[in-house]
Amino acid sequence: MLKLVAISCLILILCLSPGQGARTYIVDNNGFANYKTISEAITAAKSGDTIYLKPGVYKEQVVLDKALTIMPLVGETGSYTIDASGKETGLKLTADGCSVQGLTIENFTTSGIELASSGNILKDSTIINRKPEGMQAGIITKNANKNTLSGNFIQGCYLGIFVWKESSDNQVIKNSMTGCTRAIFLRDVGANTLTENRARECEYGIYLLNTSDVQIKASGVMDGQYGIVLQNSNANMLTGCIIANVTRALGLGNSTGNQVDSFVITNSTEDGIDLISSDGNILSNNQISKGDIGIQILDSGSNVLRGNQINGNTRAIYVEDQDRKSRQSYNNSIDESNVADGKPIGYFYGQSGMRIEGREFSHLTLAYCQNMSVMRNTITKDAIFLFNSISNRVEENNVSNCYGMRLYASDNNEITGNTASNNSFSGILLVNSNQNQVKDNRADQNRRDGIKVFNSSLNIITGNSVDHNQEAGLWLNYSNKNSIYDNNISSSPMGLLMQSSSGNLIYHNNFINNKDHAEDKTGVNSWDMGNVTGGNYWSDHKAFGNPSKGWSKLIKGAKIDSYPFEDPNGWKLPMEEDQVPALALALAAPIVVPPAENSLVQLRELAVPDNTSPVTQFDNASPINEASDNASPINEVSDNTSPINRASPPDNSSPATAASGRAVTSSGTSAAGIQVQWDSPVSQPAGDLMENRSP
């Protein structure tokens, strides 16, 4: 003890003695040293000197306007606390070349440490905001360059580390943040490096806004809402980060030319990686597991995906042009080195005349393709998607126990002999797709509808088996002049549901053991083809004759099948001789279809609640979800009621205005026609070809 006192006295003598070079000062708020406050010692010191602190609470706001070192006195134990006592800042550095370490800073209203100079070192300090209702920053930089921030612990601040106002070439290394809104936030800056930082229980881990040329290396985000977000940020390099137990792991919005490599993302309850309105990025060698969507790409083109592994996610990948403006959003390079649960992802853009046969894919997309043959393939994870693709043959594929088959704005395709059963939503979905032949497919035991048709016309739907679907066997909305015949529609709550659709021909179908066989709302359709060709077979209706006469079947919606059949497939039974000439005349007669009634579907599918956070109006959205009746056409339809009770939309718009993308007029001709906000910058996906997640 005497030895320690002697050493301390010697230090004091040295501090008070004149001499050359750097000097040292000791501060003790209990009176041991000549200086009771840090500010007094700073006033006395010159640049290059060192100020040692003894343990204690220093109630002051400290301004470092000289190149000094402030640190705990060697050999002492305890806390070295700057209590700002309600002032804006605990410690402000205005001089270059300072070094501060080992302090605790608290009770500030704006920032724990403010850096307004360059070439400083801040290390191993603790910054605690005990009033987290404010907008405080732990460390904030303004026009500060070539500083090193390392080993600091920051708790409860709105912004943990805030690099701002043209601050560049700073090194942010091995800092830990907990309980912050944004652990590390870079805004309007460039050329900084973030290495081995950790954020836990923060709303956002690392957030870049209007920021370029940043390197983020080997950092980790856990137990938060959003992992890493880039908004309006370009040419950044992100490597080797780990993100776990968050809602969304990595999101890029309006960001170009970034590289994301060797990430490990696990347990993201929604999306692993989101690209929204972001072009020319490279995603490589990332591992994404145990989440909902592995990678989602919306309104984004010229991106390269290679070597990514997606394992144990609900869905692997989804790509869509939600703005319906340009094919460029599909022009991404996604090769088969990307795999989901060990199976390659198939992604074909702008191809023609290819044959894809006998393969096993986790996902298959055809975008702006034509004259392709897709035959006898098995899809294990997602779906078969056709976007703006024409004159393709999709035959004898097995798209079961996943998400079925989806066509958007795709015309003149043959969808034949496929199995789309036991899917999470509908088996086969057509949106804004015309003149396709949907023939001889099995769409059984799907959790929504067997075959769903939205805003699509002049299609032939024939020879299909739709059995034991959880909502409707077939469902049509805003879809005109389709021919629906020779289908077996059975054992569903609703056999065939028509809404706001006209000019459709429904005949020679077997309706068997549905709770309700059919309903026709707000449209004018033909449920039979006259007394010779006849109508349909209804298992709950007695009729005599194939077809019968005088045994009309009443259909919900005040529609009638005037000539139902007595027997299943009664139209295939031998015809009486005197019926043959009449049949020929009936088939030769023109079909006159009354104009469709105007009505409105309010496309709110994936609607974002008004109170959704701005870089997250991502919330409540899902790219592989069906939609409610008041939802976007790209999403399938359900309004949390049984299909029998799906509400008719209001009557103040036409099908042509009801859907984004293309609409079909009553004459049968076609007319051309995000904010991932993970906070205030990135924007919400409006909809997609899968079906609605409840908001």
N, C-alpha and C positions, 0 to 999 in steps of 0.2 A: 504494500500500500504506500509506504514511504517512498519506494522507488518510483511508483507511478506519479506521485505528487512532484517528485524531483524532476522527472522527465517533462511533466506539464509546465512546470515553472521555467525550465530551460527553453521550451518552445515559446513561451510568452516573452522571455527575454530576447530571443532571436527575432520575434515579430516586432518588438519595439526598438530593436537596435538598427541604426542606419547601416546600410550595406549595399552591395551591388547585386543585380539579378532579381529573380522572383522572390517574393516574400509570402509568408503564410500568416493567416489570421484565424483565431478561434472565437466562435460565437457560443455563448451559453446564456440562455434566458434566466438562469438561476443565479447569475452573478459571478461565476467562477472566472470568466474571462473578461477582457477589457470591453467586449462588445456584447450587448444583450440582444441586439437585433441584427438580422442579416443585412438589412439596408445600411446600418451604421458601418459595418465592415466593408461593404461595397464602396461607400463614400470614401473610406480611408485607403482602399486598395488601388493598385494600378494594374493595367492590362498585363496579363501573364501571371498574376498572383493567384494563390489558392486560399479559399476560405473553408475551414473545417467547422462542422457543426457538432455540438454535443447534443445528446438526446433531449427532446423537449418539444413543446408546441409553440411555434412562432406565429403570433397573430399579426400578420402584416401582408401587404401586397409588395412583392419583390420585383424590381426592375433591374435587369442586368444590362448595363450600358457600357460595360468594359469587358474585355476578353479575359474572363475569370473562370476558375474552376471552383465549384461548390460541391462538397461531398461530406459524408460523416467522418468524424475523427476516428482514426484507426484505433482499434482496441475497445471502442465503446460499443455497447449494445442498447437496443431500444428503438424507439420511433423518432424520426426526424421530420416533423410535420410543419408544413406551412398552412396555417388556417387563414384563408383570405377574408374571413369575417364578413361575408356578404358583398365583398368588392367583386368587380368584374373578373379579374384574373388573379390567380395565385402567383404565377411567375411569368414574367415577360422578358424575352431576350431580344434586345435591339442591337447588340454588338455582335460582330462576327467572331468566330473562334472560341466560343464558350464551351464549357463542359459541366454538365449537371448530372449527378447520379445519387441514387439511394434515398431520395426524398419521398415523403407522402404529402399530397396536396389535396385539400378539401375545402368545402364551404365557399366556392366561387359561384358567380352567377352566369358567366359567359364561357370561360375556358380555364382549365387547370393550368396549362402551359401554352403561351402564345409565342410562336417563333416568327419573328419579323426580320431575320438576319440569316447569314449563311455560314457554312463550315462549322456548325455546332454539333455537339454530341449530347444526346439525352438518353440516359440508360438506367435501367434497374430501378425506376421510380414507380410509385403507386399513386394513381389518381382516382379518387372516389367522389362520385356525386351522390350525396345523401338526400337530395330532393329531386328525384327523377322526373317530376312533372315538367321541368323546364326544358330548354333547348340547348343545354350546355355541351361543349366539346371537351374531351379530355386533353388532347393536344391539337392545336390548330397552327397551320403554317400559312403565311401570307408573303408572297414575293421572297420566299426562302429557298435557297439552293444549296445542294451538296451538304445537307445535314444527315446525320445518322441517328435514327430513333430505334433503340434496341432494348429488348428485355423488359419493357415497361408493362405494368398491369393496370388496366383501366376498367372501372366498374360503374354501371348505372348511368352513363352519359348518353345523351341523344346521339351524338357523334363521338365515337371512340377516338380515332385519329382522323383529322380532317385536313387534307392537303389541297390547298386552294390558291387562287390568284397567282398564276404564273410561277408556281413553285416547281422546280425541276431538279433532276439528278439527285434526289434524296433517296436514302436507303432506309427502308422500314423493315426491321428484322426481328423476328422472334418475340413480337409483342403479343400479349394475351388480352382479349376483351371479353367481358361477360355482362349480360343484362343491358346491352346498348341497343338503340334502335338501328343505327348503322355502325358496325364495328369499325370499318375503314371506309372512308368516303373521299374519292378524288374527283375534283370538279375543275374544269377549264385549265387543265395542266397537261404536261407531257414529260416523257423520259424519266419516270421514277421507277424504282424497283422495290417490290414487296416480296419478302422471302421468309418462309417458315413462320408466318403469323397464325394465330389461332383465335377463332371467334366461337363462343358457346352461348347459347340461349339469347342470341341477338336476332332482331327481326330480319335484318340484312347482314350478311357476312362482309362482303367486299362489294362496293358499288362505285362504278366509274361512269361519270357523266361528262360528255364533251371532252373526252380525254384520249390522248394518243401516245403511242410509243412507250407504253408501260409494260413492264415484265412482272408477272405474278407467278411465283415459284413455290412449290411444295408447301402451300398454305392449307389450312384446314378450317372448315365451318361445320359445326354440329349443333343439333337440337334447336334450330331456328325455323324461320318461315321461308326465307329466300337465301340461297347460298351466295352466288356471285352474279352480279347484274352489270351489263354494259349497255349504256344508252347513248346513242350518238357518239360512239367511241370507236376509233379506227386504228388499225395497224398495231394492236397489242398482242403480246405473246403470253399465253397462260399455259403452264406446264406443271404436271405432277401434283395437282391439288387433290385433296380428299374432302368430299362433302357427304354428310350422313345425317339422316333423321331430320329432313327439312320438307317443306311443302313442294317447293320448286328449287332445283339445284343450280342450274346455270341458264341465264337468259340473256340473249342479245337482241336489242331493239334498235333499228336504224343504224346498225353498226357494220362496218365493212373492213375486209382485209385482216381480220383477226385470226390467230391460230390457237386452237385448243387441243392440247396433246397430253395423253397419258393421265387423264383424270380418273379417279375412282369415285363413283357416285353410287350410294346405296340408300335404300329406304326413303326415297322421295315419294311422298304420298300422291303427288300428281306427276309433274314432268321432270325428266332428267335433264335434257338440254332443249331449250326453245330458241329458234331463230325466227324473228318476226321483222319483216321489211329489212332484212340484213343480207347483203350480197357479198360474194367473193370471200367467204370465210372457209377455213380448213378445220375440220374436226377429225382427229386421227388417234387411233389406239386408245380410245377411252373405254372404260369398263363401267357399265350402267346396270344396276341390278336392284331387284326387289322394290320396284315402284310401279306407277301406272303407265304413262307413256315414256318410252325410252328417249326418242328424239322426235321433236315436232318442228316442222319447217313450214311457215306460213308467209306468203307473199315475198318469198326470198329466192333469188336465183344465183347461178354461177358459184354455188358452194360445192366443196369437195368433201366427201365422207369416205374414209378408208380405214380399215382395220378396227372398227369399233365393235365391241362385244356387248350385246344386250341380253341379259339373263334374268329370268324370273320376274320380268315385268308383265303387267296385264296386257299391254300392247307394245309393239316394238317401235314402229316409226309411222309418221303421218306427214304427208306433203300436200299442200293445197294453195291455190290462188284464191284468197277470199275476196279480194277486190274485183275479181272477174275482169281484169283489165288487160292482161298480157300473158302469153304463154311463157314468158321469161321466168315466171315463178316456179315453173316445173323444170327449168333447164339447169338441173343439178347433176353432178357426177357422183353416183352412189353405186359402187361396184359390189361384187359378191364377196369381197373381203370383209364386208360388214355382215355380221351374223346375229341371229337371235335364237337363243337356246340351241346353239349348234347348227342351225339351218341358215343358209344364205338368204339375204334380202335381195329380191329381184326388182330392179327399177329400170324401166325402159322409157326413154324420152326421144320423141321425134324419129322413131324407127319405122321402117316399112318392109313388109314381105318376110319378116322373120318367122321362124317356127320354134315355139317353146314347148317341148313335149317331154312327158315322163319325168319331170323334175319334182323335187321336194323343196319348197320355199317356205320361209317363215312369213313372207310378205311378197305381194306381187303388184306392182303399179305399171300401167301403160298410160303414158301421158302424151297426147298429140301423136299417137301412133295410128297406122292404117294398114289394112291388109295383113294383119298378123294372125298367126294360128297359135292359139293357146290350148293345148290338148293334153288331157290325162295327167295333169299335175295335181299335187296335193299341197294345200296351204295349211301350215301348222299353227300359225300364231295370229295373224291380222286378218287380211281379206284379199280378194282380188279387186283392185280399183281400176276403172277406166275413166280417164279425164280427157274430154275433148278428143276422143278417139273414134274413128269411123271405119266401117266395113271390115271389122275383125271377126274371126271365128273363135268363140270360147266354148269348148266342147269337152264334156266328160271329165271335168275337173272335180275334185273333192274339196269343198270349202266348208268344212263342218267343224263343230266344236271351237269356233273362233268368232269371226265377225262377218262372214258371208261374202256376198258379191255386191259391189257398188258401182253404178254408172252415173257419171255426171256429164251432161252436155255431150253425150256420145250417141251417134246415130248410125243406123243401118248395120248394126252388129247382130250376129247370130249367137244367141246364148242358149246352148242346146245340150241336153243330156247331163247336166251338172247335178251334183248333190250338194245342197246347202242346208244342212240340218243341224239341230242342237246348237245354234249360234246364240251369242249373247244378246243380239238384237234381231233384226229381220234377216231372213235368208237372202233375198235378192231385192235390191233397191234401185229404182230408176228415178233420177232427178233431171229435169230439163233434157230428156233424152227421147228421141223420136224415131219412128220407123224401124225399131228393133224387132227381132223375132225371139221371143222367150218361149222355148219349146222343150217339152219332155224333160223338165227338170224336177227334182225332188226338193221341196222346201218344207220339211217337216220338223216339228218339235222345236221351233225357234221361240225365243223368249218374247218376241214382239210378233210381227206378222210374217207370214210365209213369203209373199211377194208384195212389195209396196211400190206405188207409182205416184210420183208427185210432179205436176206441171209437165207431163210428158204425153205425147199424142201419136196417133197413127201406128201404135205398136200392136203386134200380134202376140197374144198370150194364150198358148194352146198346149194341150197334152201334159200339163204339169200336175204333179201330186202335191197338194198342200194339206197336211194332216197334223192334227194335234199341236197347232201353234197356240201360244198363250194369249194372243189378242185376236187378230183377224187372219183368215187364210189369205185373202187378197184385200188390198186397200188401195183405193184410187182417190186422189184429191187434185182438183184443178187439172184434170187430164181428160182429153177429148178424143173422140173418134178412134178409140182402141177396140180391137176385136178380141173377145174373151170367150173361148169355146173349147170343148173337149177337155176340160180340167176336172180333176177329182178334188173336191173341196170338202174336207171332213173334220169333224171332232174338234172344232175350235169354238171359243165363245161367240165369234162372229164369222160367218163364212165369207161373205163379200160385202165390204163397206164402200159405198160411193159417196163422195162429198164434192159439191161444187163442180161436177163433171157432167158433160153432155155429149151426145152423139156416139156413145159407146154401144156396142152390140154384145149382148150377153146371151148365149144360147148353147145348147148341147153340153152343159156342165152338170156334173153330179154333185148335188148338195146333200151330204149325208151326216146325220148325227151332230150337227152344229147346234149350240144352244140357241142362237138366232142365225138363220141361214143367210139373210141378206137385209141390207138397208140402203135406201137411195135418197140422199138429201140434196135439195136445191139443185137439181139437174134434170135433164130430159134424156133418158136412155131407153134403149129397146131391150126388153127382157125376153123377147121371143122373135122369131123370124117369119111369123105367119102360120096359117093353119096347116101348111104342108111341111115346111122345115121344122116348125115347132119351137119350143122353148127349152126348158131345163128339167132335170129330174130333182124332186124335192122329197127327202125321206119322210117328212112329217105331213105330207099332203097326199090325199087319195085322188087318183085320177084314173080314168079308164080310156086306154088307147095310147098309141105311140106315133104321133102326138095325140093328146086328148082334145076333145072339143066340148065346151060347156063346163069344164072343171078348172076354172081359172085359179091361179095361186096369187093371193094378195101379199105384196112385199111391203115391208115397213117403208114409210115415206110416201104412201098412197100410190105405189106403182104396182103393175100387174104383169104376171106371166100368163098370157091368155091361153097358151097351148102347152101346158106342162106334160111331161111324159109319165107314163104309168110305171115303167121299168127303168132301172139304171141302164145307161147306154142304150136306151130304147131306140135312138136314132140309128143304131148300128144293126138293128134287127131287120129281117127282110121286109121290103116295102110292098104294099099292095100294088097290083098292076095299075089300077086307075089313079094312083097318086103320082106316077112318074111324070106325065106331061105337065101336071100342075106344079111340080117341083121345078121343072125346067123353066117355066114361066116366072115363078117366084124369084129364082136366082138371077134371071135376066132383068128384072125390074129395078129401076134406080132406087136408091135409098135416100129419102128426104129426112134430114135431121134438123129439128128446130134449133135456133141459136141458143147458146148457153146463157143461163142467167148470170148476171154479174153478182159477185160476192167477194168478200175479202178474207184473206188469211193474214193475220198480223204476225209477221215473221220475227218472233222474239226468242227463238231457240237459244240457248246459251246466253240469255239476257243477263247483263251484269247489274246487280243491285245498285241503287243510287249511292249507297254508302260504301261502295267498293273502293279500296285504295287505288290511286291513280296508276306506278310501274307495275300494278297488278290488277288491272281489270282483267288480268288473267284469272282471277278467282272465279270459281263456279263455272269454269268453262271446261269443256272436254272435246277433243277432236274426234273421238270415235263414238259419238253419242247420237241417238235419235232425238228428234225434237218434238215439242208439243204442237198441237194443232195451230197455235199462234206462233209458230217458229219458222226459222229459216228453212228454205226448201232443201238445203244441203243436209239438214239434220232430219232424222226420221221423227215420226210424230207420235206423241202420247201425252195425255194431259192428266196422268195419275188417276184416270177413271177407266172403267172397262170399255172396250171398243164399242160396245153397244151404245154407250152414253157419251161418246165424244161429241162435244158441242159444235154446232154449226157456227162458222165464222160470221161476223156481221156482213151486211149486204152493201158495202159502199166502195168496193174496188173490184177490178177484173182480174182474172188469172194472169194477164200479161203484166200487171203491176204487183202481183203478190209475191213474186220471187225475184231474188237477185239472180243475175245471169240471164239466160235466154228464156223467153216466154213463147208460148205457141198460141196463135190466134185461133178463133173458132173455125176458120176456113182450113186449118191444118198446116198453114205455112209458118215458118219460124221467123222470129224477129230478133235481131241482135239486142240483145239486151241482157291501228291496233294500238288498238294501242295496247301493246302488251303492257299495260301499265303495271309494272311490278312496283309501282309507286307513282310518281307523277310523270315520269317519262315513258316507259315501254307499253304496248297496247293490247287490248283484249281480243282474242279470236272471236269472230262473229259467228262462225258455224262451220260444219264440215259434213262429210258424207257418212258419219256414223250418227248415233242417236242420243238424244238429250240426257244430260246429267241434271238431276234436279238442282235448282239454284239453292 
